[in-house]
Amino acid sequence: MKKLVVITGASSGFGAQIAKIFSADGYPLLLLGRRLEKLEKVAQGMDNVMLEKVDVTDYAQFEKAIRKAEAKYGKTDLLVNNAGVMLLGNVQNQDPTEWQTMLDTNVMGVLNGTQIVLNDMRERQHGTILNMSSLAGKKTFVNHAAYVASKFGVHGLSETIREESAPKNVRIMMVEPGAAETELLTHVTSKSALTDYEAWKETMGGITLDPKHVAETVKFMYDMPQEVNIREVDIAATKQD
Ligand code: NDP
């Protein structure tokens, strides 16, 4: 049997598409998210799939789910740290609890997942952790201050852990997508930030990325031999600036 793939934030958007592409290729999966009913929909028709209700900010819950899947399918060979939130707003008036949610989920969640699988991977000298960053992990965008801070954080921690793990043959990868219309924007509470986003989208002809192409990119990166690490990929709609 193929090796275990763990995907966080698999209940919608990129994570759901990544799950589909790996399942179609015969990988056993552990799919994580807080909404079990959404995970169940994603997993319909899949073989060898385990679903667990996990909040990535809860280390103990996250670890328990991974150990349970590993007891059934063997050690994790790929962890996709994909779960994330983007609550757009202007720092002048945004509720600080929104900053906290983004930093906890987007940064602490990635660190949690990484620590849970990294030691085994280093011991086995095999394994891959792929972190879903963003173009907002490399450049700034208006109304994105705390989100940008979280994704620059992902960028920095991923590269650091990659350097530390390279001698142990463990791959740390990053994907940096541009705008895609998943559920991500549905959690934004700032009306003006959403208006600004719609105006910006018009500058690229209203065309955003199809999540399927992000999933195909993740699969391509993972499918390289363990000795080859595609460290990061930027992928965006061609007309995005
Ligand atoms: P979605 O909102 O569709 O998916 C986000 C996923 O994260 C959901 O499955 C959600 O599941 C999960 N999630 C959120 N918070 C938590 C948490 N605390 N614990 C566990 N799971 C959580 O958005 P996308 O698919 O677009 O986002 C996926 C990743 O891609 C994010 O990291 C995002 O920042 C990044 N990204 C997205 C871009 C875009 O334009 N869409 C562009 C660049 C990067 P549930 O609610 O069930 O817990």
py3Dmol code that shows the C-alpha trace and the ligand (Angstrom):
import py3Dmol

protein = """\
ATOM      1  CA  MET A   1       0.000   0.000   0.000  1.00  0.00           C
ATOM      2  CA  LYS A   2       1.079   3.587  -0.627  1.00  0.00           C
ATOM      3  CA  LYS A   3       2.182   5.716   2.309  1.00  0.00           C
ATOM      4  CA  LEU A   4      -0.060   7.830   4.515  1.00  0.00           C
ATOM      5  CA  VAL A   5      -0.920  11.382   3.432  1.00  0.00           C
ATOM      6  CA  VAL A   6      -2.334  13.762   6.061  1.00  0.00           C
ATOM      7  CA  ILE A   7      -4.176  16.878   4.886  1.00  0.00           C
ATOM      8  CA  THR A   8      -5.336  19.645   7.213  1.00  0.00           C
ATOM      9  CA  GLY A   9      -8.227  21.871   6.168  1.00  0.00           C
ATOM     10  CA  ALA A  10      -9.520  19.121   3.874  1.00  0.00           C
ATOM     11  CA  SER A  11     -13.177  20.050   4.291  1.00  0.00           C
ATOM     12  CA  SER A  12     -13.185  22.655   1.493  1.00  0.00           C
ATOM     13  CA  GLY A  13     -11.143  24.583  -1.061  1.00  0.00           C
ATOM     14  CA  PHE A  14      -7.581  23.505  -1.826  1.00  0.00           C
ATOM     15  CA  GLY A  15      -7.532  20.799   0.854  1.00  0.00           C
ATOM     16  CA  ALA A  16     -10.572  19.012  -0.585  1.00  0.00           C
ATOM     17  CA  GLN A  17      -9.042  19.043  -4.080  1.00  0.00           C
ATOM     18  CA  ILE A  18      -5.702  17.780  -2.762  1.00  0.00           C
ATOM     19  CA  ALA A  19      -7.534  14.944  -1.013  1.00  0.00           C
ATOM     20  CA  LYS A  20      -9.293  13.967  -4.236  1.00  0.00           C
ATOM     21  CA  ILE A  21      -6.139  13.850  -6.320  1.00  0.00           C
ATOM     22  CA  PHE A  22      -4.191  11.732  -3.788  1.00  0.00           C
ATOM     23  CA  SER A  23      -7.108   9.392  -3.193  1.00  0.00           C
ATOM     24  CA  ALA A  24      -7.519   8.830  -6.927  1.00  0.00           C
ATOM     25  CA  ASP A  25      -3.876   7.729  -6.996  1.00  0.00           C
ATOM     26  CA  GLY A  26      -4.437   5.161  -4.221  1.00  0.00           C
ATOM     27  CA  TYR A  27      -2.992   6.925  -1.157  1.00  0.00           C
ATOM     28  CA  PRO A  28      -4.461   6.238   2.271  1.00  0.00           C
ATOM     29  CA  LEU A  29      -5.586   9.547   3.712  1.00  0.00           C
ATOM     30  CA  LEU A  30      -6.174  11.229   7.025  1.00  0.00           C
ATOM     31  CA  LEU A  31      -8.399  14.249   6.399  1.00  0.00           C
ATOM     32  CA  LEU A  32      -8.669  16.866   9.130  1.00  0.00           C
ATOM     33  CA  GLY A  33     -10.962  19.810   9.724  1.00  0.00           C
ATOM     34  CA  ARG A  34     -13.409  21.127  12.300  1.00  0.00           C
ATOM     35  CA  ARG A  35     -16.516  20.339  10.223  1.00  0.00           C
ATOM     36  CA  LEU A  36     -16.921  16.576  10.104  1.00  0.00           C
ATOM     37  CA  GLU A  37     -20.013  16.706   7.871  1.00  0.00           C
ATOM     38  CA  LYS A  38     -18.015  18.570   5.207  1.00  0.00           C
ATOM     39  CA  LEU A  39     -15.161  16.059   5.485  1.00  0.00           C
ATOM     40  CA  GLU A  40     -17.694  13.261   4.986  1.00  0.00           C
ATOM     41  CA  LYS A  41     -18.869  14.844   1.738  1.00  0.00           C
ATOM     42  CA  VAL A  42     -15.302  15.210   0.466  1.00  0.00           C
ATOM     43  CA  ALA A  43     -14.561  11.567   1.339  1.00  0.00           C
ATOM     44  CA  GLN A  44     -17.599  10.101  -0.427  1.00  0.00           C
ATOM     45  CA  GLY A  45     -16.480   7.273  -2.709  1.00  0.00           C
ATOM     46  CA  MET A  46     -12.901   7.244  -1.390  1.00  0.00           C
ATOM     47  CA  ASP A  47     -11.187   4.077  -0.094  1.00  0.00           C
ATOM     48  CA  ASN A  48      -8.745   4.015   2.820  1.00  0.00           C
ATOM     49  CA  VAL A  49      -9.673   7.337   4.294  1.00  0.00           C
ATOM     50  CA  MET A  50      -9.897   8.364   7.931  1.00  0.00           C
ATOM     51  CA  LEU A  51     -11.679  11.556   8.959  1.00  0.00           C
ATOM     52  CA  GLU A  52     -11.036  13.331  12.232  1.00  0.00           C
ATOM     53  CA  LYS A  53     -12.534  16.494  13.669  1.00  0.00           C
ATOM     54  CA  VAL A  54      -9.420  18.425  14.585  1.00  0.00           C
ATOM     55  CA  ASP A  55      -8.670  22.045  15.292  1.00  0.00           C
ATOM     56  CA  VAL A  56      -5.032  22.507  14.265  1.00  0.00           C
ATOM     57  CA  THR A  57      -4.480  24.950  17.116  1.00  0.00           C
ATOM     58  CA  ASP A  58      -5.144  22.096  19.573  1.00  0.00           C
ATOM     59  CA  TYR A  59      -1.843  20.180  19.659  1.00  0.00           C
ATOM     60  CA  ALA A  60      -3.133  17.205  21.665  1.00  0.00           C
ATOM     61  CA  GLN A  61      -6.158  16.674  19.417  1.00  0.00           C
ATOM     62  CA  PHE A  62      -4.009  17.023  16.281  1.00  0.00           C
ATOM     63  CA  GLU A  63      -1.415  14.532  17.559  1.00  0.00           C
ATOM     64  CA  LYS A  64      -4.035  11.997  18.670  1.00  0.00           C
ATOM     65  CA  ALA A  65      -5.622  11.967  15.190  1.00  0.00           C
ATOM     66  CA  ILE A  66      -2.290  11.462  13.434  1.00  0.00           C
ATOM     67  CA  ARG A  67      -1.196   8.651  15.783  1.00  0.00           C
ATOM     68  CA  LYS A  68      -4.555   6.923  15.259  1.00  0.00           C
ATOM     69  CA  ALA A  69      -4.172   7.031  11.460  1.00  0.00           C
ATOM     70  CA  GLU A  70      -0.534   5.906  11.687  1.00  0.00           C
ATOM     71  CA  ALA A  71      -1.575   2.880  13.770  1.00  0.00           C
ATOM     72  CA  LYS A  72      -3.811   1.862  10.867  1.00  0.00           C
ATOM     73  CA  TYR A  73      -1.874   2.969   7.768  1.00  0.00           C
ATOM     74  CA  GLY A  74       1.773   3.321   8.865  1.00  0.00           C
ATOM     75  CA  LYS A  75       3.855   6.447   9.364  1.00  0.00           C
ATOM     76  CA  THR A  76       2.939   9.738   7.722  1.00  0.00           C
ATOM     77  CA  ASP A  77       4.959  10.299   4.559  1.00  0.00           C
ATOM     78  CA  LEU A  78       3.289  13.568   3.537  1.00  0.00           C
ATOM     79  CA  LEU A  79       1.735  16.190   5.782  1.00  0.00           C
ATOM     80  CA  VAL A  80      -0.002  19.010   3.931  1.00  0.00           C
ATOM     81  CA  ASN A  81      -0.339  21.894   6.383  1.00  0.00           C
ATOM     82  CA  ASN A  82      -3.115  23.556   4.446  1.00  0.00           C
ATOM     83  CA  ALA A  83      -5.641  24.742   7.073  1.00  0.00           C
ATOM     84  CA  GLY A  84      -5.815  28.513   7.169  1.00  0.00           C
ATOM     85  CA  VAL A  85      -7.967  31.576   7.610  1.00  0.00           C
ATOM     86  CA  MET A  86      -7.858  34.999   5.955  1.00  0.00           C
ATOM     87  CA  LEU A  87      -9.779  37.708   7.739  1.00  0.00           C
ATOM     88  CA  LEU A  88      -9.173  40.837   5.722  1.00  0.00           C
ATOM     89  CA  GLY A  89      -9.352  44.209   7.382  1.00  0.00           C
ATOM     90  CA  ASN A  90      -7.547  47.415   8.120  1.00  0.00           C
ATOM     91  CA  VAL A  91      -5.364  47.451  11.221  1.00  0.00           C
ATOM     92  CA  GLN A  92      -6.820  50.841  12.179  1.00  0.00           C
ATOM     93  CA  ASN A  93     -10.163  49.278  13.067  1.00  0.00           C
ATOM     94  CA  GLN A  94      -9.962  45.488  12.807  1.00  0.00           C
ATOM     95  CA  ASP A  95     -10.931  43.439  15.857  1.00  0.00           C
ATOM     96  CA  PRO A  96      -7.661  42.087  17.344  1.00  0.00           C
ATOM     97  CA  THR A  97      -9.290  38.696  17.905  1.00  0.00           C
ATOM     98  CA  GLU A  98      -9.186  38.302  14.105  1.00  0.00           C
ATOM     99  CA  TRP A  99      -5.393  38.803  14.136  1.00  0.00           C
ATOM    100  CA  GLN A 100      -5.121  36.190  16.868  1.00  0.00           C
ATOM    101  CA  THR A 101      -7.215  33.682  14.924  1.00  0.00           C
ATOM    102  CA  MET A 102      -4.988  34.071  11.866  1.00  0.00           C
ATOM    103  CA  LEU A 103      -1.734  33.807  13.782  1.00  0.00           C
ATOM    104  CA  ASP A 104      -2.965  30.815  15.801  1.00  0.00           C
ATOM    105  CA  THR A 105      -4.296  28.899  12.798  1.00  0.00           C
ATOM    106  CA  ASN A 106      -1.858  29.875  10.064  1.00  0.00           C
ATOM    107  CA  VAL A 107       1.349  29.850  12.118  1.00  0.00           C
ATOM    108  CA  MET A 108       0.799  27.797  15.288  1.00  0.00           C
ATOM    109  CA  GLY A 109      -1.203  25.217  13.343  1.00  0.00           C
ATOM    110  CA  VAL A 110       1.685  24.692  10.922  1.00  0.00           C
ATOM    111  CA  LEU A 111       4.239  24.462  13.738  1.00  0.00           C
ATOM    112  CA  ASN A 112       2.032  21.988  15.607  1.00  0.00           C
ATOM    113  CA  GLY A 113       1.627  19.678  12.619  1.00  0.00           C
ATOM    114  CA  THR A 114       5.288  19.901  11.770  1.00  0.00           C
ATOM    115  CA  GLN A 115       6.472  18.886  15.221  1.00  0.00           C
ATOM    116  CA  ILE A 116       3.998  16.001  15.383  1.00  0.00           C
ATOM    117  CA  VAL A 117       5.436  14.279  12.274  1.00  0.00           C
ATOM    118  CA  LEU A 118       8.971  15.617  11.971  1.00  0.00           C
ATOM    119  CA  ASN A 119      10.830  13.404  14.449  1.00  0.00           C
ATOM    120  CA  ASP A 120       9.643  10.194  12.804  1.00  0.00           C
ATOM    121  CA  MET A 121      10.510  11.545   9.370  1.00  0.00           C
ATOM    122  CA  ARG A 122      14.020  12.511  10.507  1.00  0.00           C
ATOM    123  CA  GLU A 123      14.550   9.069  12.037  1.00  0.00           C
ATOM    124  CA  ARG A 124      13.393   7.318   8.891  1.00  0.00           C
ATOM    125  CA  GLN A 125      15.223   9.864   6.715  1.00  0.00           C
ATOM    126  CA  HIS A 126      12.100   9.996   4.575  1.00  0.00           C
ATOM    127  CA  GLY A 127       9.063  12.229   4.412  1.00  0.00           C
ATOM    128  CA  THR A 128       7.654  15.509   3.192  1.00  0.00           C
ATOM    129  CA  ILE A 129       5.903  18.436   4.844  1.00  0.00           C
ATOM    130  CA  LEU A 130       4.194  20.823   2.450  1.00  0.00           C
ATOM    131  CA  ASN A 131       3.041  24.136   3.870  1.00  0.00           C
ATOM    132  CA  MET A 132       0.344  26.156   2.128  1.00  0.00           C
ATOM    133  CA  SER A 133       1.671  29.679   2.173  1.00  0.00           C
ATOM    134  CA  SER A 134       0.443  32.381  -0.209  1.00  0.00           C
ATOM    135  CA  LEU A 135       1.710  35.094  -2.507  1.00  0.00           C
ATOM    136  CA  ALA A 136       0.877  37.114   0.622  1.00  0.00           C
ATOM    137  CA  GLY A 137       3.808  35.275   2.193  1.00  0.00           C
ATOM    138  CA  LYS A 138       6.168  37.109  -0.162  1.00  0.00           C
ATOM    139  CA  LYS A 139       4.530  40.425  -0.987  1.00  0.00           C
ATOM    140  CA  THR A 140       2.127  42.787   0.693  1.00  0.00           C
ATOM    141  CA  PHE A 141      -1.522  43.456  -0.103  1.00  0.00           C
ATOM    142  CA  VAL A 142      -3.756  46.247   1.189  1.00  0.00           C
ATOM    143  CA  ASN A 143      -6.110  45.090   4.027  1.00  0.00           C
ATOM    144  CA  HIS A 144      -3.983  41.981   4.604  1.00  0.00           C
ATOM    145  CA  ALA A 145      -1.604  43.102   7.401  1.00  0.00           C
ATOM    146  CA  ALA A 146      -2.161  40.283   9.889  1.00  0.00           C
ATOM    147  CA  TYR A 147      -2.675  37.685   7.152  1.00  0.00           C
ATOM    148  CA  VAL A 148       0.554  38.822   5.481  1.00  0.00           C
ATOM    149  CA  ALA A 149       2.286  38.592   8.878  1.00  0.00           C
ATOM    150  CA  SER A 150       1.054  35.018   9.270  1.00  0.00           C
ATOM    151  CA  LYS A 151       2.076  33.926   5.771  1.00  0.00           C
ATOM    152  CA  PHE A 152       5.483  35.644   5.901  1.00  0.00           C
ATOM    153  CA  GLY A 153       5.751  33.626   9.118  1.00  0.00           C
ATOM    154  CA  VAL A 154       4.970  30.419   7.256  1.00  0.00           C
ATOM    155  CA  HIS A 155       7.595  31.334   4.675  1.00  0.00           C
ATOM    156  CA  GLY A 156      10.261  31.933   7.299  1.00  0.00           C
ATOM    157  CA  LEU A 157       9.542  28.906   9.433  1.00  0.00           C
ATOM    158  CA  SER A 158       9.350  26.614   6.383  1.00  0.00           C
ATOM    159  CA  GLU A 159      12.745  27.672   5.080  1.00  0.00           C
ATOM    160  CA  THR A 160      14.286  27.369   8.549  1.00  0.00           C
ATOM    161  CA  ILE A 161      12.915  23.873   9.081  1.00  0.00           C
ATOM    162  CA  ARG A 162      13.977  22.910   5.558  1.00  0.00           C
ATOM    163  CA  GLU A 163      17.571  23.890   6.313  1.00  0.00           C
ATOM    164  CA  GLU A 164      17.472  21.994   9.606  1.00  0.00           C
ATOM    165  CA  SER A 165      15.912  18.894   8.033  1.00  0.00           C
ATOM    166  CA  ALA A 166      17.833  18.695   4.750  1.00  0.00           C
ATOM    167  CA  PRO A 167      20.680  16.602   6.259  1.00  0.00           C
ATOM    168  CA  LYS A 168      18.042  14.077   7.371  1.00  0.00           C
ATOM    169  CA  ASN A 169      16.646  13.790   3.838  1.00  0.00           C
ATOM    170  CA  VAL A 170      13.286  15.292   4.886  1.00  0.00           C
ATOM    171  CA  ARG A 171      11.685  17.650   2.388  1.00  0.00           C
ATOM    172  CA  ILE A 172       9.942  20.868   3.450  1.00  0.00           C
ATOM    173  CA  MET A 173       7.983  22.462   0.611  1.00  0.00           C
ATOM    174  CA  MET A 174       5.817  25.527   0.160  1.00  0.00           C
ATOM    175  CA  VAL A 175       3.105  26.429  -2.294  1.00  0.00           C
ATOM    176  CA  GLU A 176       2.260  30.107  -2.674  1.00  0.00           C
ATOM    177  CA  PRO A 177      -1.056  30.495  -4.469  1.00  0.00           C
ATOM    178  CA  GLY A 178      -2.575  33.704  -5.697  1.00  0.00           C
ATOM    179  CA  ALA A 179      -6.269  34.442  -5.337  1.00  0.00           C
ATOM    180  CA  ALA A 180      -8.727  31.565  -5.638  1.00  0.00           C
ATOM    181  CA  GLU A 181     -12.409  31.719  -4.770  1.00  0.00           C
ATOM    182  CA  THR A 182     -12.787  29.047  -2.136  1.00  0.00           C
ATOM    183  CA  GLU A 183     -14.589  29.483   1.198  1.00  0.00           C
ATOM    184  CA  LEU A 184     -11.693  31.634   2.392  1.00  0.00           C
ATOM    185  CA  LEU A 185     -13.341  34.990   1.709  1.00  0.00           C
ATOM    186  CA  THR A 186     -16.669  33.964   3.233  1.00  0.00           C
ATOM    187  CA  HIS A 187     -15.311  34.546   6.748  1.00  0.00           C
ATOM    188  CA  VAL A 188     -14.289  38.166   6.123  1.00  0.00           C
ATOM    189  CA  THR A 189     -16.310  40.540   8.315  1.00  0.00           C
ATOM    190  CA  SER A 190     -15.077  43.850   6.833  1.00  0.00           C
ATOM    191  CA  LYS A 191     -17.445  45.036   4.086  1.00  0.00           C
ATOM    192  CA  SER A 192     -14.974  47.624   2.802  1.00  0.00           C
ATOM    193  CA  ALA A 193     -12.214  45.017   2.518  1.00  0.00           C
ATOM    194  CA  LEU A 194     -14.540  42.849   0.426  1.00  0.00           C
ATOM    195  CA  THR A 195     -15.413  45.822  -1.801  1.00  0.00           C
ATOM    196  CA  ASP A 196     -11.694  46.536  -2.277  1.00  0.00           C
ATOM    197  CA  TYR A 197     -11.129  42.864  -3.127  1.00  0.00           C
ATOM    198  CA  GLU A 198     -13.865  42.890  -5.800  1.00  0.00           C
ATOM    199  CA  ALA A 199     -12.355  46.016  -7.390  1.00  0.00           C
ATOM    200  CA  TRP A 200      -8.890  44.407  -7.372  1.00  0.00           C
ATOM    201  CA  LYS A 201     -10.286  41.241  -8.953  1.00  0.00           C
ATOM    202  CA  GLU A 202     -11.556  43.302 -11.875  1.00  0.00           C
ATOM    203  CA  THR A 203      -7.959  44.351 -12.611  1.00  0.00           C
ATOM    204  CA  MET A 204      -7.274  40.748 -13.524  1.00  0.00           C
ATOM    205  CA  GLY A 205     -10.383  40.347 -15.628  1.00  0.00           C
ATOM    206  CA  GLY A 206     -12.290  38.710 -12.774  1.00  0.00           C
ATOM    207  CA  ILE A 207     -10.390  35.450 -13.269  1.00  0.00           C
ATOM    208  CA  THR A 208      -8.945  33.665 -10.236  1.00  0.00           C
ATOM    209  CA  LEU A 209      -7.134  30.392  -9.753  1.00  0.00           C
ATOM    210  CA  ASP A 210      -8.971  27.061  -9.982  1.00  0.00           C
ATOM    211  CA  PRO A 211      -8.180  25.089  -6.753  1.00  0.00           C
ATOM    212  CA  LYS A 212      -7.765  21.973  -8.894  1.00  0.00           C
ATOM    213  CA  HIS A 213      -4.555  23.419 -10.335  1.00  0.00           C
ATOM    214  CA  VAL A 214      -3.154  24.005  -6.862  1.00  0.00           C
ATOM    215  CA  ALA A 215      -3.879  20.349  -6.031  1.00  0.00           C
ATOM    216  CA  GLU A 216      -2.160  19.179  -9.219  1.00  0.00           C
ATOM    217  CA  THR A 217       0.874  21.279  -8.270  1.00  0.00           C
ATOM    218  CA  VAL A 218       1.062  19.696  -4.799  1.00  0.00           C
ATOM    219  CA  LYS A 219       0.883  16.219  -6.347  1.00  0.00           C
ATOM    220  CA  PHE A 220       3.610  17.031  -8.894  1.00  0.00           C
ATOM    221  CA  MET A 221       5.924  18.345  -6.158  1.00  0.00           C
ATOM    222  CA  TYR A 222       5.393  15.289  -3.949  1.00  0.00           C
ATOM    223  CA  ASP A 223       5.850  12.864  -6.849  1.00  0.00           C
ATOM    224  CA  MET A 224       9.460  13.953  -7.387  1.00  0.00           C
ATOM    225  CA  PRO A 225      11.929  11.451  -5.907  1.00  0.00           C
ATOM    226  CA  GLN A 226      12.734  11.973  -2.211  1.00  0.00           C
ATOM    227  CA  GLU A 227      16.174  13.237  -3.269  1.00  0.00           C
ATOM    228  CA  VAL A 228      14.576  16.167  -5.125  1.00  0.00           C
ATOM    229  CA  ASN A 229      12.911  19.002  -3.255  1.00  0.00           C
ATOM    230  CA  ILE A 230      10.857  21.532  -5.196  1.00  0.00           C
ATOM    231  CA  ARG A 231      11.188  24.007  -2.355  1.00  0.00           C
ATOM    232  CA  GLU A 232       8.508  26.452  -3.376  1.00  0.00           C
ATOM    233  CA  VAL A 233       6.098  27.157  -6.170  1.00  0.00           C
ATOM    234  CA  ASP A 234       4.227  30.391  -6.860  1.00  0.00           C
ATOM    235  CA  ILE A 235       1.015  29.744  -8.741  1.00  0.00           C
ATOM    236  CA  ALA A 236      -1.528  32.379  -9.676  1.00  0.00           C
ATOM    237  CA  ALA A 237      -3.994  33.345 -12.376  1.00  0.00           C
ATOM    238  CA  THR A 238      -1.927  34.637 -15.281  1.00  0.00           C
ATOM    239  CA  LYS A 239      -3.495  38.090 -15.115  1.00  0.00           C
ATOM    240  CA  GLN A 240      -2.856  38.550 -11.358  1.00  0.00           C
ATOM    241  CA  ASP A 241      -0.299  41.306 -10.738  1.00  0.00           C
TER     242      ASP A 241
END
"""
ligand_1 = """\
48
NDP
P -11.095 27.406 2.616
O -11.689 28.371 3.566
O -11.948 26.815 1.559
O -10.378 26.225 3.408
C -9.740 26.426 4.638
C -9.706 25.110 5.368
O -9.034 25.285 6.618
C -11.089 24.572 5.672
O -11.111 23.204 5.333
C -11.242 24.748 7.184
O -11.970 23.663 7.689
C -9.784 24.673 7.631
N -9.536 25.326 8.898
C -9.632 26.637 9.210
N -9.313 26.850 10.490
C -9.009 25.631 11.012
C -8.606 25.180 12.290
N -8.444 26.014 13.316
N -8.379 23.858 12.458
C -8.544 22.999 11.447
N -8.913 23.356 10.218
C -9.154 24.666 10.010
O -9.864 28.177 1.972
P -8.676 27.738 0.967
O -8.847 26.362 0.495
O -8.545 28.831 0.005
O -7.442 27.829 1.961
C -6.509 26.794 2.164
C -5.156 27.410 2.425
O -4.710 28.102 1.260
C -5.126 28.426 3.569
O -3.949 28.238 4.322
C -5.078 29.751 2.842
O -4.478 30.753 3.604
C -4.253 29.376 1.622
N -4.384 30.281 0.470
C -5.608 30.519 -0.089
C -5.700 31.392 -1.154
C -7.013 31.748 -1.776
O -7.095 32.763 -2.466
N -8.049 30.948 -1.612
C -4.522 32.024 -1.738
C -3.307 31.669 -1.080
C -3.245 30.832 -0.032
P -13.003 23.712 8.909
O -13.718 25.023 8.842
O -13.879 22.526 8.655
O -12.149 23.540 10.125
"""
view = py3Dmol.view(width=600, height=400)
view.addModel(protein, "pdb")
view.setStyle({"model": 0}, {"cartoon": {"style": "trace"}})
view.addModel(ligand_1, "xyz")
view.setStyle({"model": 1}, {"stick": {}})
view.zoomTo()
view.show()
